[in-house]
Amino acid sequence: MPMKYFDELSRAMDLLAANPRTYFIGQAVACAGTAMTNTLKNVPKEKLLELPVAEEMQMGMSTGLALAGYIPVSFYPRWNFLLLAVNQLANHLDKMPLISNGGFRPKVIIRTGIGSERPLHPQFQHVGDYTDAFRLMCPNIEIIRLEEPENIFPAYQKALEREDGKSTILVEYGDYYNEK
Amino acid sequence: MSGENKKEWTPQELIAFEERVAALFNAAKIKAPVHLYYGNEEKIIEVFREIEEDDWVLCSWRSHYQCLLKGVPPEKVRDEILGGHSISLCFPEQRVFSSAIVGGVLPIAVGIAMGIKRSGGENRVHCFMGDMTSETGIAHECIKYATNHDLPIRFIVEDNEKSVCTDTREVWKQKTLTYEDGKNPRVVYYKYQTKYPHAGAGVRVQF
């Protein structure tokens, strides 16, 4: 029987957690708070870093951790929240290989989502989908939409194991937690 | 990374390096912006007395002195400047990263420091910024987080009293900068007067 969307996300997080270099950071990773939190129940506590709400700082810290040898898994539960980190994403993480002649190639895994609309609609500051805009702003970062449950594990596996020095943004759909 | 042949720079030698860059820029040999230092040579040399070979140095668009003092060979720095990369000089071998965006390096520096602490490393991060940057929201967030979490990082505020041509204290309506009082042990503060403009070397260059 095929696994469901939520279960595949949990399986992907287990895969990431098994790598000694990964470090999960953001709001509601060590504390409860979002649907994403529930996919981390098997991740060891020492690999979870709860951060203050400071989106740009978080993205810069993710880049810095990657420069220091880690593979940060950085959580932004909605695209609308990731907007507050655009400077670090578009001007730094995306451009770092260019401005360093390929010398700095930080690999960050960014988990974001399109907010669920059913059964509760959170209104218009929580359901944005900026995939296309970010693809234009960040040509050196791969952005993968997680459309189907079977896409999820291979996408995270690619993000983790890739050796091209690229970072990856993985976009999930809040509604699919219940629907797929 | 080898520091065996690392050069000890004097203030006069640093000034001479920037003057050579200024001459090249004014002769239209550099087809990109340059941001030159002057007047802070003794202070920045003093700051570098506490910077070890394995440490990280993060800078803004004005970073020629840091690159030289960290041990990047001067001909390599010059070549990158001539190549148009002065505003974001990066030298991975010497662990130097610079960004041309205000405040851009600060959270990256905090992340590197967090990684060092988590790994049990003994090296440190030194993050340079100007006076206007030191008053931004991202600076306050980063300094607060790094201080409260006891991260192995130092922030160096270099105050030339202006951002491009804007007077930092006047636009914020405050007589002293937030980190000017020296009370935060993670922040080094110094003031200097430069002879160069924000960008370029004082001569209008027609490319």
Boltz contact constraints between the chains, C-beta under 6 A:
constraints:
  - contact:
      token1: [A, 54]
      token2: [B, 141]
      max_distance: 6.0
  - contact:
      token1: [A, 56]
      token2: [B, 138]
      max_distance: 6.0
  - contact:
      token1: [A, 57]
      token2: [B, 107]
      max_distance: 6.0
  - contact:
      token1: [A, 57]
      token2: [B, 141]
      max_distance: 6.0
  - contact:
      token1: [A, 60]
      token2: [B, 107]
      max_distance: 6.0
  - contact:
      token1: [A, 60]
      token2: [B, 108]
      max_distance: 6.0
  - contact:
      token1: [A, 61]
      token2: [B, 107]
      max_distance: 6.0
  - contact:
      token1: [A, 61]
      token2: [B, 110]
      max_distance: 6.0
  - contact:
      token1: [A, 61]
      token2: [B, 111]
      max_distance: 6.0
  - contact:
      token1: [A, 63]
      token2: [B, 108]
      max_distance: 6.0
  - contact:
      token1: [A, 64]
      token2: [B, 108]
      max_distance: 6.0
  - contact:
      token1: [A, 64]
      token2: [B, 111]
      max_distance: 6.0
  - contact:
      token1: [A, 64]
      token2: [B, 112]
      max_distance: 6.0
  - contact:
      token1: [A, 65]
      token2: [B, 111]
      max_distance: 6.0
  - contact:
      token1: [A, 65]
      token2: [B, 115]
      max_distance: 6.0
  - contact:
      token1: [A, 67]
      token2: [B, 112]
      max_distance: 6.0
  - contact:
      token1: [A, 68]
      token2: [B, 112]
      max_distance: 6.0
  - contact:
      token1: [A, 68]
      token2: [B, 115]
      max_distance: 6.0
  - contact:
      token1: [A, 68]
      token2: [B, 116]
      max_distance: 6.0
  - contact:
      token1: [A, 70]
      token2: [B, 115]
      max_distance: 6.0
  - contact:
      token1: [A, 91]
      token2: [B, 101]
      max_distance: 6.0
  - contact:
      token1: [A, 92]
      token2: [B, 104]
      max_distance: 6.0
  - contact:
      token1: [A, 99]
      token2: [B, 88]
      max_distance: 6.0
  - contact:
      token1: [A, 99]
      token2: [B, 90]
      max_distance: 6.0
  - contact:
      token1: [A, 100]
      token2: [B, 90]
      max_distance: 6.0
  - contact:
      token1: [A, 103]
      token2: [B, 90]
      max_distance: 6.0
  - contact:
      token1: [A, 103]
      token2: [B, 92]
      max_distance: 6.0
  - contact:
      token1: [A, 104]
      token2: [B, 92]
      max_distance: 6.0
